[in-house]
Amino acid sequence: MKNHRSPIVFCIAAALALLLAGIPAFADDPLGIMPDLPDQQPQEVSDEDLQRFGIALISIQQVQIQANEEIESIIDDSELSEERINEILQMQQLAPDELESELPEDEIAAFEDTIEQVTEVHEAAEEQMYESVEEVGFDIEAFNQLAQTIEQDPELMERLQEMFAN
């Protein structure tokens, strides 16, 4: 479903959300889907577009918070500790062929179940974020371009902050 869309700039969204009053923010990209976009030329941004952008941004932030909470719960409920999950992830990246011979079957099954659940949460959250952007009338490309513009323009960033400070 998401294959026909370009990725949303979630790192920019999170950074912008940090600056909006009263909204908790993340210092990282919890969904691991932030792209590198080329520099954009400054553009005129209407108050209406900035308002719609801010509304989508808040919605995206709420989806991120909910997804992170769900992922934490999945990891807490897993038969494996978070540390063990990370160890197995590293093993999987460094020596995927040796994974089955190095780990007991029950650990592999628990790991695969946990990763499957986390992946489902990621995919659902990503779809909700796309919907948040589209609900306010942006396509993903326009949203990304505006996010890049806001990130590079301190005056525009200030306008956005003032708009949502109340």
N, CA, C and O atoms as a DFTB+ gen file, in Angstrom:
664 C
 N C O
     1  1       0.827      -1.191       0.000
     2  2       0.000       0.000       0.000
     3  2       0.869       1.252       0.000
     4  3       0.567       2.219      -0.699
     5  1       1.953       1.237       0.786
     6  2       2.796       2.416       0.884
     7  2       3.816       2.505      -0.234
     8  3       4.486       3.529      -0.361
     9  1       3.958       1.476      -1.047
    10  2       4.979       1.440      -2.067
    11  2       4.827       2.534      -3.110
    12  3       5.820       2.943      -3.710
    13  1       3.623       3.017      -3.342
    14  2       3.405       4.036      -4.364
    15  2       3.629       5.448      -3.835
    16  3       3.429       6.416      -4.570
    17  1       4.030       5.583      -2.605
    18  2       4.217       6.907      -2.011
    19  2       5.672       7.108      -1.644
    20  3       6.395       6.150      -1.371
    21  1       6.098       8.373      -1.639
    22  2       7.425       8.652      -1.133
    23  2       7.336       8.765       0.386
    24  3       6.276       9.098       0.916
    25  1       8.431       8.492       1.095
    26  2       8.378       8.520       2.558
    27  2       8.173       9.922       3.115
    28  3       8.598      10.912       2.518
    29  1       7.524       9.989       4.250
    30  2       7.332      11.253       4.956
    31  2       8.601      11.554       5.733
    32  3       9.278      10.642       6.208
    33  1       8.914      12.804       5.860
    34  2      10.104      13.216       6.580
    35  2       9.792      13.229       8.073
    36  3       9.482      14.270       8.653
    37  1       9.880      12.045       8.681
    38  2       9.513      11.940      10.081
    39  2      10.538      12.581      11.004
    40  3      10.175      13.070      12.073
    41  1      11.803      12.589      10.621
    42  2      12.790      13.237      11.485
    43  2      12.521      14.736      11.535
    44  3      12.641      15.349      12.596
    45  1      12.165      15.322      10.419
    46  2      11.847      16.742      10.406
    47  2      10.577      16.979      11.209
    48  3      10.488      17.936      11.978
    49  1       9.601      16.107      11.026
    50  2       8.355      16.249      11.769
    51  2       8.625      16.182      13.264
    52  3       8.079      16.975      14.031
    53  1       9.457      15.251      13.677
    54  2       9.773      15.133      15.101
    55  2      10.521      16.362      15.596
    56  3      10.261      16.855      16.694
    57  1      11.453      16.855      14.781
    58  2      12.203      18.048      15.184
    59  2      11.288      19.262      15.283
    60  3      11.399      20.057      16.216
    61  1      10.382      19.400      14.315
    62  2       9.444      20.511      14.373
    63  2       8.515      20.362      15.572
    64  3       8.188      21.344      16.238
    65  1       8.101      19.153      15.837
    66  2       7.200      18.923      16.968
    67  2       7.865      19.278      18.285
    68  3       7.195      19.704      19.226
    69  1       9.182      19.106      18.359
    70  2       9.910      19.498      19.572
    71  2       9.670      20.967      19.908
    72  3       9.666      21.363      21.073
    73  1       9.475      21.748      18.881
    74  2       9.358      23.183      19.064
    75  2       7.935      23.651      19.331
    76  3       7.721      24.806      19.700
    77  1       6.972      22.773      19.152
    78  2       5.586      23.156      19.382
    79  2       5.256      22.975      20.857
    80  3       5.522      21.920      21.433
    81  1       4.687      23.988      21.457
    82  2       4.414      23.971      22.897
    83  2       3.468      22.847      23.288
    84  3       2.459      22.596      22.630
    85  1       3.822      22.183      24.374
    86  2       2.931      21.198      24.971
    87  2       2.867      19.857      24.278
    88  3       2.034      19.024      24.636
    89  1       3.715      19.622      23.302
    90  2       3.660      18.346      22.608
    91  2       4.947      17.589      22.909
    92  3       6.035      18.082      22.611
    93  1       4.838      16.375      23.506
    94  2       6.043      15.586      23.746
    95  2       6.700      15.259      22.413
    96  3       6.023      15.152      21.390
    97  1       8.019      15.102      22.425
    98  2       8.710      14.848      21.167
    99  2       9.780      13.785      21.345
   100  3      10.183      13.450      22.459
   101  1      10.221      13.271      20.215
   102  2      11.258      12.257      20.181
   103  2      12.496      12.868      19.566
   104  3      12.404      13.653      18.623
   105  1      13.645      12.516      20.088
   106  2      14.893      13.030      19.562
   107  2      15.416      12.167      18.422
   108  3      16.398      12.529      17.775
   109  1      14.771      11.025      18.167
   110  2      15.244      10.148      17.114
   111  2      14.120       9.827      16.153
   112  3      13.038      10.410      16.221
   113  1      14.386       8.904      15.266
   114  2      13.411       8.482      14.268
   115  2      12.956       7.076      14.632
   116  3      13.523       6.100      14.139
   117  1      11.938       6.952      15.490
   118  2      11.579       5.651      16.024
   119  2      11.120       4.648      14.979
   120  3      11.205       3.441      15.206
   121  1      10.648       5.112      13.865
   122  2      10.190       4.177      12.850
   123  2      11.253       3.893      11.803
   124  3      11.054       3.053      10.925
   125  1      12.378       4.587      11.890
   126  2      13.477       4.313      10.987
   127  2      13.175       4.547       9.519
   128  3      13.638       3.792       8.664
   129  1      12.408       5.577       9.217
   130  2      11.999       5.788       7.831
   131  2      12.269       7.203       7.346
   132  3      11.547       7.710       6.487
   133  1      13.287       7.842       7.879
   134  2      13.524       9.211       7.457
   135  2      14.428       9.238       6.225
   136  3      15.507       8.644       6.239
   137  1      14.007       9.910       5.178
   138  2      14.822      10.024       3.973
   139  2      15.698      11.266       4.017
   140  3      15.465      12.177       4.811
   141  1      16.697      11.290       3.163
   142  2      17.480      12.501       2.954
   143  2      16.902      13.190       1.739
   144  3      16.840      12.608       0.656
   145  1      16.478      14.431       1.916
   146  2      15.913      15.180       0.794
   147  2      16.896      16.241       0.343
   148  3      17.636      16.781       1.165
   149  1      16.923      16.552      -0.937
   150  2      17.786      17.631      -1.404
   151  2      17.287      18.969      -0.877
   152  3      16.118      19.119      -0.523
   153  1      18.206      19.947      -0.831
   154  2      17.810      21.279      -0.397
   155  2      16.733      21.831      -1.319
   156  3      16.782      21.636      -2.534
   157  1      15.769      22.517      -0.736
   158  2      14.673      23.097      -1.502
   159  2      14.850      24.612      -1.553
   160  3      15.419      25.206      -0.637
   161  1      14.368      25.228      -2.609
   162  2      14.390      26.674      -2.720
   163  2      13.336      27.261      -1.784
   164  3      12.278      26.658      -1.598
   165  1      13.608      28.432      -1.188
   166  2      12.594      29.050      -0.338
   167  2      11.314      29.291      -1.134
   168  3      11.355      29.601      -2.325
   169  1      10.188      29.144      -0.460
   170  2       8.909      29.341      -1.123
   171  2       7.990      30.115      -0.198
   172  3       8.168      30.114       1.021
   173  1       7.014      30.768      -0.783
   174  2       6.007      31.464       0.001
   175  2       5.050      30.418       0.563
   176  3       4.585      29.531      -0.153
   177  1       4.765      30.538       1.856
   178  2       3.884      29.582       2.511
   179  2       2.742      30.358       3.135
   180  3       2.957      31.257       3.947
   181  1       1.527      30.004       2.751
   182  2       0.362      30.686       3.288
   183  2       0.109      30.229       4.723
   184  3       0.548      29.156       5.137
   185  1      -0.607      31.063       5.466
   186  2      -0.996      30.682       6.827
   187  2      -1.842      29.412       6.810
   188  3      -1.724      28.567       7.698
   189  1      -2.693      29.283       5.797
   190  2      -3.537      28.082       5.687
   191  2      -2.687      26.826       5.513
   192  3      -2.943      25.809       6.157
   193  1      -1.675      26.893       4.641
   194  2      -0.798      25.734       4.451
   195  2      -0.005      25.427       5.715
   196  3       0.185      24.266       6.075
   197  1       0.448      26.469       6.377
   198  2       1.195      26.273       7.618
   199  2       0.308      25.659       8.693
   200  3       0.751      24.795       9.450
   201  1      -0.931      26.100       8.760
   202  2      -1.901      25.555       9.713
   203  2      -2.148      24.072       9.424
   204  3      -2.121      23.240      10.331
   205  1      -2.388      23.757       8.158
   206  2      -2.629      22.356       7.782
   207  2      -1.404      21.498       8.075
   208  3      -1.527      20.361       8.530
   209  1      -0.238      22.042       7.817
   210  2       0.999      21.334       8.100
   211  2       1.104      21.035       9.595
   212  3       1.416      19.911       9.989
   213  1       0.844      22.038      10.417
   214  2       0.926      21.872      11.865
   215  2      -0.061      20.836      12.383
   216  3       0.265      20.052      13.274
   217  1      -1.251      20.834      11.833
   218  2      -2.264      19.852      12.241
   219  2      -1.778      18.440      11.897
   220  3      -1.885      17.528      12.716
   221  1      -1.250      18.266      10.696
   222  2      -0.722      16.957      10.307
   223  2       0.450      16.564      11.191
   224  3       0.584      15.405      11.583
   225  1       1.285      17.525      11.498
   226  2       2.453      17.285      12.345
   227  2       2.043      16.788      13.728
   228  3       2.632      15.842      14.253
   229  1       1.053      17.414      14.304
   230  2       0.556      16.994      15.620
   231  2      -0.013      15.583      15.541
   232  3       0.229      14.762      16.425
   233  1      -0.753      15.308      14.506
   234  2      -1.327      13.979      14.323
   235  2      -0.231      12.930      14.163
   236  3      -0.318      11.848      14.743
   237  1       0.786      13.240      13.389
   238  2       1.916      12.324      13.203
   239  2       2.597      12.057      14.533
   240  3       2.940      10.917      14.845
   241  1       2.787      13.093      15.305
   242  2       3.429      12.942      16.617
   243  2       2.602      12.016      17.510
   244  3       3.161      11.171      18.209
   245  1       1.301      12.167      17.492
   246  2       0.434      11.303      18.305
   247  2       0.528       9.852      17.854
   248  3       0.535       8.941      18.681
   249  1       0.599       9.637      16.552
   250  2       0.756       8.276      16.028
   251  2       2.093       7.699      16.476
   252  3       2.165       6.533      16.866
   253  1       3.153       8.505      16.424
   254  2       4.472       8.049      16.867
   255  2       4.460       7.657      18.333
   256  3       5.021       6.628      18.709
   257  1       3.830       8.463      19.151
   258  2       3.758       8.167      20.585
   259  2       3.026       6.842      20.805
   260  3       3.494       5.979      21.548
   261  1       1.884       6.696      20.156
   262  2       1.106       5.465      20.312
   263  2       1.899       4.252      19.814
   264  3       1.908       3.214      20.476
   265  1       2.556       4.365      18.674
   266  2       3.338       3.250      18.124
   267  2       4.478       2.875      19.061
   268  3       4.735       1.694      19.293
   269  1       5.160       3.880      19.596
   270  2       6.250       3.597      20.530
   271  2       5.746       2.888      21.783
   272  3       6.399       1.975      22.289
   273  1       4.598       3.303      22.277
   274  2       4.017       2.642      23.449
   275  2       3.666       1.193      23.134
   276  3       3.918       0.301      23.943
   277  1       3.086       0.959      21.962
   278  2       2.741      -0.408      21.557
   279  2       3.995      -1.264      21.406
   280  3       4.006      -2.424      21.816
   281  1       5.029      -0.712      20.831
   282  2       6.276      -1.458      20.645
   283  2       6.911      -1.776      21.999
   284  3       7.386      -2.891      22.215
   285  1       6.922      -0.814      22.899
   286  2       7.437      -1.068      24.247
   287  2       6.661      -2.195      24.916
   288  3       7.251      -3.048      25.578
   289  1       5.357      -2.205      24.749
   290  2       4.521      -3.244      25.330
   291  2       4.836      -4.608      24.710
   292  3       4.912      -5.610      25.421
   293  1       5.016      -4.646      23.406
   294  2       5.364      -5.897      22.727
   295  2       6.686      -6.434      23.265
   296  3       6.810      -7.625      23.548
   297  1       7.656      -5.565      23.401
   298  2       8.969      -5.983      23.891
   299  2       8.878      -6.420      25.349
   300  3       9.492      -7.414      25.739
   301  1       8.113      -5.682      26.156
   302  2       7.928      -6.069      27.561
   303  2       7.254      -7.434      27.688
   304  3       7.571      -8.205      28.593
   305  1       6.324      -7.727      26.779
   306  2       5.584      -8.990      26.822
   307  2       6.327     -10.141      26.143
   308  3       5.909     -11.294      26.242
   309  1       7.406      -9.835      25.466
   310  2       8.152     -10.860      24.755
   311  2       8.796     -11.839      25.740
   312  3       9.106     -11.487      26.878
   313  1       8.985     -13.050      25.283
   314  2       9.683     -14.042      26.097
   315  2      11.163     -13.690      26.237
   316  3      11.849     -14.204      27.121
   317  1      11.645     -12.819      25.368
   318  2      13.041     -12.405      25.374
   319  2      13.176     -11.014      25.964
   320  3      12.266     -10.193      25.851
   321  1      14.299     -10.752      26.586
   322  2      14.565      -9.401      27.098
   323  2      14.910      -8.487      25.929
   324  3      15.264      -8.950      24.845
   325  1      14.803      -7.202      26.160
   326  2      15.161      -6.237      25.119
   327  2      16.624      -6.410      24.714
   328  3      16.967      -6.309      23.536
   329  1      17.471      -6.669      25.693
   330  2      18.896      -6.878      25.411
   331  2      19.094      -8.091      24.511
   332  3      19.887      -8.053      23.570
   333  1      18.359      -9.181      24.808
   334  2      18.507     -10.398      24.017
   335  2      17.972     -10.180      22.597
   336  3      18.553     -10.675      21.631
   337  1      16.888      -9.455      22.473
   338  2      16.356      -9.134      21.143
   339  2      17.404      -8.373      20.343
   340  3      17.625      -8.669      19.168
   341  1      18.051      -7.393      20.974
   342  2      19.096      -6.622      20.293
   343  2      20.287      -7.493      19.918
   344  3      20.856      -7.331      18.838
   345  1      20.670      -8.415      20.796
   346  2      21.771      -9.337      20.486
   347  2      21.434     -10.185      19.257
   348  3      22.262     -10.359      18.362
   349  1      20.209     -10.706      19.230
   350  2      19.804     -11.545      18.106
   351  2      19.722     -10.719      16.823
   352  3      20.081     -11.203      15.750
   353  1      19.257      -9.489      16.928
   354  2      19.241      -8.600      15.752
   355  2      20.648      -8.414      15.200
   356  3      20.855      -8.464      13.988
   357  1      21.613      -8.198      16.089
   358  2      22.999      -8.035      15.649
   359  2      23.516      -9.318      15.007
   360  3      24.182      -9.277      13.973
   361  1      23.205     -10.456      15.625
   362  2      23.615     -11.736      15.049
   363  2      23.005     -11.903      13.656
   364  3      23.664     -12.361      12.723
   365  1      21.761     -11.531      13.543
   366  2      21.050     -11.671      12.272
   367  2      21.709     -10.807      11.194
   368  3      21.781     -11.209      10.033
   369  1      22.180      -9.645      11.569
   370  2      22.817      -8.751      10.607
   371  2      24.229      -9.210      10.244
   372  3      24.640      -9.125       9.086
   373  1      24.968      -9.699      11.245
   374  2      26.369     -10.069      11.016
   375  2      26.535     -11.464      10.420
   376  3      27.390     -11.675       9.560
   377  1      25.729     -12.406      10.868
   378  2      25.878     -13.793      10.413
   379  2      24.517     -14.478      10.331
   380  3      24.224     -15.370      11.127
   381  1      23.695     -14.074       9.387
   382  2      22.332     -14.628       9.317
   383  2      22.293     -16.145       9.106
   384  3      21.360     -16.808       9.560
   385  1      23.298     -16.694       8.422
   386  2      23.317     -18.131       8.165
   387  2      23.608     -18.942       9.419
   388  3      23.242     -20.115       9.496
   389  1      24.258     -18.335      10.394
   390  2      24.625     -19.037      11.619
   391  2      23.561     -18.933      12.701
   392  3      23.673     -19.584      13.739
   393  1      22.542     -18.133      12.476
   394  2      21.523     -17.873      13.490
   395  2      20.866     -19.152      13.980
   396  3      20.755     -19.371      15.186
   397  1      20.432     -19.992      13.060
   398  2      19.726     -21.210      13.455
   399  2      20.613     -22.178      14.213
   400  3      20.136     -22.873      15.110
   401  1      21.892     -22.242      13.874
   402  2      22.781     -23.165      14.573
   403  2      23.239     -22.626      15.930
   404  3      23.638     -23.400      16.800
   405  1      23.185     -21.331      16.109
   406  2      23.650     -20.704      17.345
   407  2      22.576     -20.557      18.412
   408  3      22.888     -20.477      19.600
   409  1      21.300     -20.522      17.993
   410  2      20.218     -20.242      18.939
   411  2      19.271     -21.430      19.073
   412  3      19.037     -22.168      18.116
   413  1      18.731     -21.599      20.278
   414  2      17.698     -22.629      20.449
   415  2      16.438     -22.243      19.666
   416  3      16.165     -21.061      19.458
   417  1      15.686     -23.238      19.243
   418  2      14.474     -23.005      18.455
   419  2      13.473     -22.108      19.164
   420  3      12.816     -21.289      18.521
   421  1      13.346     -22.250      20.492
   422  2      12.372     -21.432      21.208
   423  2      12.760     -19.954      21.189
   424  3      11.886     -19.089      21.137
   425  1      14.063     -19.654      21.229
   426  2      14.507     -18.258      21.138
   427  2      14.245     -17.695      19.742
   428  3      13.814     -16.551      19.595
   429  1      14.506     -18.502      18.733
   430  2      14.262     -18.055      17.358
   431  2      12.779     -17.772      17.169
   432  3      12.409     -16.757      16.578
   433  1      11.936     -18.658      17.664
   434  2      10.484     -18.475      17.523
   435  2      10.018     -17.229      18.270
   436  3       9.214     -16.459      17.745
   437  1      10.513     -17.025      19.481
   438  2      10.126     -15.842      20.267
   439  2      10.613     -14.568      19.576
   440  3       9.892     -13.571      19.523
   441  1      11.824     -14.605      19.053
   442  2      12.383     -13.456      18.342
   443  2      11.545     -13.136      17.107
   444  3      11.157     -11.987      16.900
   445  1      11.268     -14.137      16.297
   446  2      10.500     -13.926      15.077
   447  2       9.098     -13.401      15.381
   448  3       8.586     -12.540      14.666
   449  1       8.479     -13.921      16.442
   450  2       7.143     -13.450      16.835
   451  2       7.192     -11.982      17.250
   452  3       6.333     -11.192      16.858
   453  1       8.194     -11.623      18.039
   454  2       8.337     -10.235      18.498
   455  2       8.570      -9.305      17.319
   456  3       7.945      -8.249      17.232
   457  1       9.463      -9.685      16.412
   458  2       9.776      -8.853      15.254
   459  2       8.547      -8.710      14.356
   460  3       8.294      -7.632      13.818
   461  1       7.800      -9.771      14.195
   462  2       6.580      -9.705      13.379
   463  2       5.576      -8.718      13.969
   464  3       4.972      -7.930      13.240
   465  1       5.399      -8.763      15.285
   466  2       4.467      -7.836      15.935
   467  2       4.931      -6.388      15.804
   468  3       4.130      -5.496      15.523
   469  1       6.218      -6.163      16.006
   470  2       6.770      -4.808      15.891
   471  2       6.611      -4.301      14.456
   472  3       6.270      -3.138      14.241
   473  1       6.854      -5.161      13.491
   474  2       6.705      -4.783      12.084
   475  2       5.268      -4.400      11.778
   476  3       5.025      -3.430      11.060
   477  1       4.324      -5.140      12.308
   478  2       2.914      -4.812      12.096
   479  2       2.579      -3.434      12.667
   480  3       1.857      -2.660      12.038
   481  1       3.100      -3.129      13.852
   482  2       2.868      -1.813      14.459
   483  2       3.494      -0.727      13.588
   484  3       2.870       0.307      13.349
   485  1       4.726      -0.952      13.110
   486  2       5.394       0.024      12.234
   487  2       4.569       0.305      10.996
   488  3       4.344       1.460      10.635
   489  1       4.121      -0.756      10.348
   490  2       3.363      -0.583       9.107
   491  2       2.044       0.144       9.346
   492  3       1.659       1.012       8.563
   493  1       1.357      -0.210      10.420
   494  2       0.091       0.469      10.730
   495  2       0.330       1.943      11.053
   496  3      -0.432       2.809      10.621
   497  1       1.381       2.223      11.807
   498  2       1.695       3.609      12.166
   499  2       2.063       4.415      10.919
   500  3       1.634       5.558      10.761
   501  1       2.838       3.827      10.065
   502  2       3.231       4.530       8.843
   503  2       2.000       4.867       8.005
   504  3       1.896       5.972       7.475
   505  1       1.085       3.939       7.886
   506  2      -0.140       4.184       7.117
   507  2      -0.971       5.295       7.769
   508  3      -1.528       6.146       7.075
   509  1      -1.052       5.285       9.101
   510  2      -1.803       6.336       9.800
   511  2      -1.159       7.697       9.573
   512  3      -1.857       8.702       9.440
   513  1       0.172       7.733       9.529
   514  2       0.863       8.997       9.287
   515  2       0.576       9.512       7.881
   516  3       0.336      10.704       7.690
   517  1       0.601       8.616       6.900
   518  2       0.248       9.024       5.540
   519  2      -1.167       9.583       5.514
   520  3      -1.422      10.625       4.910
   521  1      -2.076       8.891       6.167
   522  2      -3.470       9.340       6.199
   523  2      -3.586      10.706       6.868
   524  3      -4.366      11.545       6.418
   525  1      -2.830      10.942       7.928
   526  2      -2.852      12.233       8.618
   527  2      -2.470      13.361       7.673
   528  3      -3.078      14.431       7.685
   529  1      -1.469      13.113       6.865
   530  2      -1.011      14.115       5.908
   531  2      -2.077      14.340       4.831
   532  3      -2.393      15.478       4.482
   533  1      -2.614      13.257       4.322
   534  2      -3.599      13.369       3.244
   535  2      -4.925      13.956       3.723
   536  3      -5.621      14.625       2.960
   537  1      -5.276      13.707       4.988
   538  2      -6.538      14.239       5.525
   539  2      -6.576      15.757       5.550
   540  3      -7.651      16.351       5.461
   541  1      -5.417      16.394       5.671
   542  2      -5.396      17.855       5.695
   543  2      -5.157      18.436       4.301
   544  3      -4.985      19.645       4.147
   545  1      -5.148      17.569       3.289
   546  2      -5.083      18.053       1.921
   547  2      -3.715      18.121       1.286
   548  3      -3.566      18.703       0.212
   549  1      -2.714      17.545       1.917
   550  2      -1.386      17.492       1.307
   551  2      -1.185      16.132       0.665
   552  3      -1.727      15.128       1.127
   553  1      -0.394      16.107      -0.413
   554  2       0.144      14.827      -0.820
   555  2       1.497      14.704      -0.108
   556  3       2.018      15.691       0.412
   557  1       2.046      13.529      -0.086
   558  2       3.254      13.279       0.696
   559  2       4.423      14.121       0.203
   560  3       5.200      14.639       1.005
   561  1       4.548      14.256      -1.101
   562  2       5.647      15.039      -1.648
   563  2       5.554      16.507      -1.213
   564  3       6.560      17.103      -0.831
   565  1       4.366      17.083      -1.269
   566  2       4.182      18.487      -0.865
   567  2       4.460      18.656       0.622
   568  3       5.060      19.647       1.036
   569  1       4.025      17.690       1.423
   570  2       4.290      17.749       2.861
   571  2       5.795      17.718       3.122
   572  3       6.307      18.505       3.919
   573  1       6.505      16.806       2.449
   574  2       7.957      16.710       2.613
   575  2       8.654      17.996       2.206
   576  3       9.572      18.458       2.883
   577  1       8.210      18.571       1.092
   578  2       8.818      19.815       0.628
   579  2       8.590      20.942       1.626
   580  3       9.497      21.730       1.895
   581  1       7.391      21.020       2.171
   582  2       7.105      22.059       3.158
   583  2       7.906      21.834       4.435
   584  3       8.396      22.791       5.035
   585  1       8.042      20.582       4.855
   586  2       8.845      20.277       6.044
   587  2      10.288      20.726       5.840
   588  3      10.897      21.311       6.735
   589  1      10.823      20.451       4.667
   590  2      12.196      20.862       4.347
   591  2      12.307      22.392       4.356
   592  3      13.274      22.944       4.880
   593  1      11.330      23.060       3.785
   594  2      11.330      24.516       3.735
   595  2      11.287      25.103       5.147
   596  3      12.039      26.024       5.465
   597  1      10.417      24.571       5.979
   598  2      10.296      25.062       7.356
   599  2      11.587      24.833       8.118
   600  3      12.028      25.699       8.873
   601  1      12.189      23.683       7.928
   602  2      13.439      23.372       8.629
   603  2      14.540      24.367       8.262
   604  3      15.377      24.703       9.100
   605  1      14.540      24.834       7.027
   606  2      15.596      25.714       6.555
   607  2      15.291      27.200       6.721
   608  3      16.163      28.036       6.482
   609  1      14.084      27.538       7.122
   610  2      13.676      28.939       7.199
   611  2      13.262      29.282       8.636
   612  3      12.148      28.960       9.049
   613  1      14.147      29.932       9.398
   614  2      13.833      30.245      10.799
   615  2      12.573      31.097      10.966
   616  3      11.845      30.926      11.943
   617  1      12.308      32.004      10.035
   618  2      11.104      32.833      10.140
   619  2       9.844      31.998       9.973
   620  3       8.851      32.205      10.670
   621  1       9.897      31.068       9.057
   622  2       8.763      30.171       8.840
   623  2       8.563      29.260      10.048
   624  3       7.434      28.992      10.457
   625  1       9.665      28.792      10.606
   626  2       9.597      27.971      11.815
   627  2       8.957      28.764      12.949
   628  3       8.139      28.232      13.700
   629  1       9.324      30.019      13.070
   630  2       8.751      30.878      14.115
   631  2       7.249      31.090      13.887
   632  3       6.465      31.059      14.835
   633  1       6.856      31.302      12.641
   634  2       5.423      31.437      12.339
   635  2       4.658      30.188      12.768
   636  3       3.576      30.280      13.349
   637  1       5.221      29.037      12.480
   638  2       4.575      27.770      12.854
   639  2       4.475      27.653      14.376
   640  3       3.430      27.268      14.903
   641  1       5.546      27.980      15.074
   642  2       5.549      27.919      16.534
   643  2       4.492      28.854      17.118
   644  3       3.738      28.465      18.010
   645  1       4.439      30.075      16.616
   646  2       3.465      31.042      17.122
   647  2       2.038      30.591      16.859
   648  3       1.153      30.787      17.692
   649  1       1.821      29.994      15.712
   650  2       0.504      29.546      15.333
   651  2      -0.018      28.479      16.302
   652  3      -1.217      28.427      16.576
   653  1       0.865      27.636      16.817
   654  2       0.439      26.532      17.668
   655  2       0.817      26.730      19.129
   656  3       0.661      25.813      19.936
   657  1       1.302      27.891      19.472
   658  2       1.665      28.164      20.870
   659  2       0.443      28.384      21.736
   660  3       0.510      28.207      22.953
   661  1      -0.659      28.761      21.142
   662  2      -1.877      29.062      21.916
   663  2      -2.727      27.862      22.109
   664  3      -3.783      27.948      22.737
